[in-house]
Amino acid sequence: MTTVSFAEIGPHERYKLLCATIVPRPIALVTTLSRDGVVNAAPFSFFNVFSEDPPIVVLGLQHRPAGTHKDTTRNIAETGVFVVNLVDEALADAMNICAVDFPAEVSEIDAAGLTLAAGLDVSVPHVAAAPFALECRRTVSLAFGPGREILLGEVLRLHARDELLDERTMRIDADRYRPVGRLFGNGYARQNDRFELRRESYAEWSGKPDR
Ligand SMILES: Cc1cc2nc3c(=O)[nH]c(=O)nc-3n(C[C@H](O)[C@H](O)[C@H](O)COP(=O)(O)O)c2cc1C
């Protein structure tokens, strides 16, 4: 057994260990709007859902090495709103182009050849080709040291691409949804091998009557 004390290693090693062990991570391709009206898109895999009531998603926004904020971080600070576009296999290449450190005045949307669709509850547009897009409003930002912000956002609305959501049952078509997960570094995973585990009650598991 090998154990590693996080007090005895540096941030780079912690990053390597956490990002290679907590896998796959979902990818949020976050669209935001600058004060000048430029639409920004950037991927974030320090991302997940943490609550459904209220509906809260979380983003881990690292600052640039010089300490300046990424365009996403600055835009959310200025407008208070953002959209999480989920990334599937068809969107993976475009998502990767959006991770290029373009200057603030260049929109990743054009560089990646993406088309936008207008938001309904927020001013920020979403990626038309995204399987799902979540319109969000920032609720809380937590600053950690000079280098990082953890941001909680409330989901106001979900957009689903055609045929992915049955509006009557609120069921997602898991066979049609092909999400891509982030592994470590340049590694990604498809979701090719699903399986089910039926969750038992304590009575079923133990053979004893219900408590
Ligand atoms: C798959 C993937 C996941 C990423 N996850 C994060 C993340 O969770 N946090 C972060 O700060 N940067 C992350 N990045 C890097 C940002 O996407 C990158 O810094 C981007 O250029 C920021 O763009 P912006 O300045 O337009 O906001 C990730 C990059 C990739 C390719």
The ligand as a Gaussian input file, in Angstrom:
#p B3LYP/6-31G(d) Opt

LIG

0 1
 C      -11.318000      19.039000     -21.104000
 C      -10.793000      20.270000     -20.430000
 C      -11.160000      20.545000     -19.137000
 C      -10.719000      21.700000     -18.494000
 N      -11.114000      21.934000     -17.207000
 C      -10.742000      23.072000     -16.601000
 C      -11.205000      23.343000     -15.268000
 O      -11.954000      22.577000     -14.660000
 N      -10.814000      24.518000     -14.703000
 C      -10.030000      25.426000     -15.356000
 O       -9.736000      26.490000     -14.793000
 N       -9.589000      25.187000     -16.619000
 C       -9.927000      24.051000     -17.247000
 N       -9.504000      23.807000     -18.527000
 C       -8.722000      24.832000     -19.223000
 C       -9.609000      25.939000     -19.806000
 O      -10.581000      25.401000     -20.691000
 C       -8.711000      26.928000     -20.577000
 O       -7.875000      27.589000     -19.656000
 C       -9.487000      27.924000     -21.410000
 O       -8.593000      28.546000     -22.323000
 C      -10.102000      29.044000     -20.585000
 O      -10.755000      29.886000     -21.502000
 P      -11.320000      31.307000     -21.162000
 O      -10.153000      32.211000     -20.808000
 O      -11.976000      31.693000     -22.449000
 O      -12.313000      31.196000     -20.040000
 C       -9.876000      22.626000     -19.185000
 C       -9.486000      22.343000     -20.494000
 C       -9.924000      21.170000     -21.108000
 C       -9.494000      20.867000     -22.520000

